[in-house]
Amino acid sequence: MPQVRRRFGRLFYVTIVVALGALATLPFWQTAIEQSRAWGLTRQLHDQNEVVRRRAVDGLLQLGPAASPWVIGAMRDRDAQVRALATSIVASTAPEAVERPLAALAVAIKDPDPTVRAAAIGQLEHIVGRPGLSLESPVVDRCVKALCSVLNDQTPPVRMAVEAAIWNPRLWSQTTAAELERALEFGDKPLRVFAAHVLLHS
């Protein structure tokens, strides 16, 4: 009796092609899902409920660099509360290349809302503290100059954030020293006292 040779049918080959195509597009779908989630979470930053806002912040932090473009976008929101929340996590969600977050922080540090400015100072300090970042890096120089630009800020939360950041040895430079020396002459009384204290103990 002759052997019957079984052959795969057309449906089998179509299934294989579809399965391979689906596997090839998995990275695309993963990216699409992450981007969709990041968009949704930045929308939740507008929620009136603080618990919802905090959960949204936590979710964006978990997404990390995938959320970075949406966080940077939220830093331009009309709502100051949203801008402050987004600014407070921009460095933590930034990819290895910090050019875009740094450019966004350069704008945020001049924001009319003091909460946003204070958050920007903390994030500049966060960027400077990144492992492997050389003190000679242009990134550090830009962070120092941005910090010095708000040294004369009259708003208490901003001034407190600046004063805390100044003590960070990675933010100390000739630029910082020059700005503090200038503050001794032109700053208001609290700033002159602070500048003298820092210069004496640096």
C-alpha positions as CSV (number, residue, x, y, z in Angstrom):
1,M,0.0,0.0,0.0
2,P,1.5,3.3,-1.1
3,Q,2.4,5.8,1.7
4,V,0.3,8.9,1.9
5,R,2.4,12.0,2.2
6,R,0.8,14.7,4.2
7,R,1.3,18.2,3.1
8,F,0.6,21.4,5.0
9,G,-2.3,23.3,3.7
10,R,-2.5,26.9,2.6
11,L,-4.2,27.9,5.9
12,F,-1.1,26.7,7.8
13,Y,1.2,28.9,5.8
14,V,-1.0,31.9,6.1
15,T,-1.2,31.4,9.9
16,I,2.6,31.2,10.1
17,V,3.0,34.4,8.1
18,V,0.5,36.2,10.3
19,A,2.1,34.9,13.5
20,L,5.6,36.0,12.3
21,G,4.2,39.4,11.3
22,A,2.6,39.8,14.7
23,L,5.9,38.9,16.5
24,A,7.8,41.4,14.3
25,T,5.4,44.2,15.4
26,L,5.5,43.5,19.1
27,P,8.0,46.3,19.9
28,F,5.7,48.7,18.0
29,W,2.7,47.7,20.0
30,Q,4.6,47.9,23.3
31,T,5.7,51.4,22.5
32,A,2.1,52.4,21.4
33,I,0.7,51.0,24.7
34,E,3.3,52.9,26.8
35,Q,2.7,56.1,24.9
36,S,-1.1,55.8,25.3
37,R,-0.7,55.1,29.0
38,A,1.7,58.1,29.4
39,W,-0.8,60.4,27.7
40,G,-3.6,59.2,29.9
41,L,-1.6,59.7,33.0
42,T,-0.7,63.3,32.1
43,R,-4.4,63.9,31.6
44,Q,-5.0,62.7,35.2
45,L,-2.6,65.4,36.5
46,H,-5.6,67.8,36.0
47,D,-7.8,65.8,38.3
48,Q,-9.2,67.6,41.3
49,N,-8.5,64.6,43.6
50,E,-5.0,64.8,45.0
51,V,-4.8,61.0,45.3
52,V,-5.5,60.6,41.6
53,R,-2.8,63.2,40.8
54,R,-0.3,61.4,43.0
55,R,-1.1,58.0,41.4
56,A,-0.6,59.6,38.0
57,V,2.8,60.9,39.0
58,D,3.8,57.4,40.3
59,G,2.6,55.9,37.0
60,L,4.7,58.3,35.0
61,L,7.7,57.6,37.1
62,Q,7.3,53.9,36.6
63,L,7.1,54.4,32.8
64,G,10.4,56.3,32.9
65,P,11.8,57.5,29.6
66,A,8.7,56.4,27.7
67,A,6.8,59.1,29.5
68,S,9.4,61.8,29.0
69,P,7.8,63.6,25.9
70,W,4.4,63.7,27.7
71,V,5.9,65.0,30.9
72,I,7.8,67.7,29.0
73,G,4.6,68.6,27.2
74,A,2.7,68.9,30.6
75,M,5.4,71.4,31.8
76,R,3.8,73.8,29.3
77,D,0.2,73.3,30.6
78,R,-1.9,76.4,31.4
79,D,-2.5,75.0,34.9
80,A,0.3,75.9,37.2
81,Q,-0.4,72.8,39.4
82,V,0.1,70.5,36.4
83,R,3.3,72.3,35.4
84,A,4.7,71.9,38.9
85,L,3.9,68.2,39.1
86,A,5.4,67.6,35.6
87,T,8.4,69.7,36.4
88,S,9.0,67.8,39.7
89,I,9.5,64.5,37.8
90,V,11.0,65.5,34.5
91,A,14.6,64.5,35.4
92,S,13.4,61.2,36.8
93,T,11.6,60.3,33.6
94,A,14.4,61.6,31.3
95,P,16.4,59.3,29.0
96,E,20.2,59.2,29.1
97,A,20.3,62.3,26.8
98,V,19.0,65.1,28.9
99,E,19.0,67.9,26.3
100,R,15.2,68.2,26.0
101,P,14.5,68.0,29.7
102,L,17.2,70.5,30.4
103,A,15.8,72.9,27.8
104,A,12.3,72.5,29.4
105,L,13.8,73.2,32.9
106,A,15.5,76.4,31.5
107,V,12.0,77.6,30.7
108,A,10.4,76.3,34.0
109,I,13.0,78.1,36.2
110,K,11.6,81.4,34.8
111,D,7.9,80.3,35.2
112,P,5.6,82.9,36.8
113,D,4.5,80.4,39.4
114,P,7.0,80.0,42.3
115,T,6.1,76.3,42.9
116,V,7.2,75.5,39.3
117,R,10.4,77.4,39.8
118,A,11.2,75.6,43.0
119,A,10.5,72.2,41.4
120,A,12.8,73.2,38.5
121,I,15.7,73.9,40.9
122,G,15.3,70.4,42.5
123,Q,15.3,68.8,39.1
124,L,18.5,70.6,38.0
125,E,20.1,69.3,41.1
126,H,18.8,65.8,40.2
127,I,20.4,66.0,36.7
128,V,23.7,67.2,38.0
129,G,23.7,64.2,40.4
130,R,23.4,61.6,37.6
131,P,26.1,58.9,37.9
132,G,28.8,59.2,35.4
133,L,28.2,62.8,34.6
134,S,31.5,64.7,34.6
135,L,31.7,68.0,36.4
136,E,33.3,69.4,33.3
137,S,30.2,68.5,31.3
138,P,28.4,71.4,29.5
139,V,25.2,69.9,31.2
140,V,26.6,70.8,34.6
141,D,27.6,74.2,33.5
142,R,24.1,74.9,32.1
143,C,22.5,73.7,35.4
144,V,24.8,76.0,37.4
145,K,24.0,79.0,35.3
146,A,20.3,78.3,35.5
147,L,20.5,78.0,39.3
148,C,22.5,81.3,39.5
149,S,19.8,83.0,37.4
150,V,17.3,82.6,40.3
151,L,19.6,83.4,43.1
152,N,17.9,86.8,43.7
153,D,14.4,85.3,43.6
154,Q,12.3,87.0,46.3
155,T,9.8,84.1,46.8
156,P,10.5,82.0,50.0
157,P,10.0,78.5,48.5
158,V,12.3,79.4,45.6
159,R,14.9,81.0,47.8
160,M,14.9,77.9,50.1
161,A,15.3,75.6,47.1
162,V,18.2,77.7,45.7
163,E,19.9,77.8,49.1
164,A,19.6,74.0,49.5
165,A,21.0,73.4,46.1
166,I,23.9,75.8,46.5
167,W,25.4,73.5,49.2
168,N,25.5,70.6,46.6
169,P,29.3,70.3,45.9
170,R,28.5,69.2,42.3
171,L,26.8,72.6,41.7
172,W,29.6,74.6,43.1
173,S,31.8,76.3,40.5
174,Q,33.6,79.6,39.8
175,T,30.3,80.8,38.4
176,T,28.5,80.1,41.6
177,A,31.2,81.8,43.7
178,A,31.1,84.9,41.4
179,E,27.3,85.2,41.7
180,L,27.5,84.9,45.5
181,E,30.2,87.6,45.6
182,R,28.0,89.8,43.5
183,A,25.1,89.1,45.9
184,L,27.2,90.4,48.8
185,E,27.1,93.8,47.1
186,F,23.8,93.9,45.3
187,G,21.5,91.4,47.0
188,D,19.0,92.1,49.7
189,K,19.9,91.6,53.3
190,P,18.8,87.9,53.7
191,L,20.7,87.1,50.5
192,R,23.8,88.9,51.6
193,V,23.8,87.0,54.9
194,F,23.3,83.7,53.0
195,A,26.0,84.5,50.4
196,A,28.5,85.4,53.1
197,H,27.7,82.2,55.1
198,V,28.2,80.0,52.0
199,L,31.4,81.7,50.9
200,L,32.9,81.5,54.4
201,H,32.1,77.7,54.6
202,S,32.9,76.7,51.1
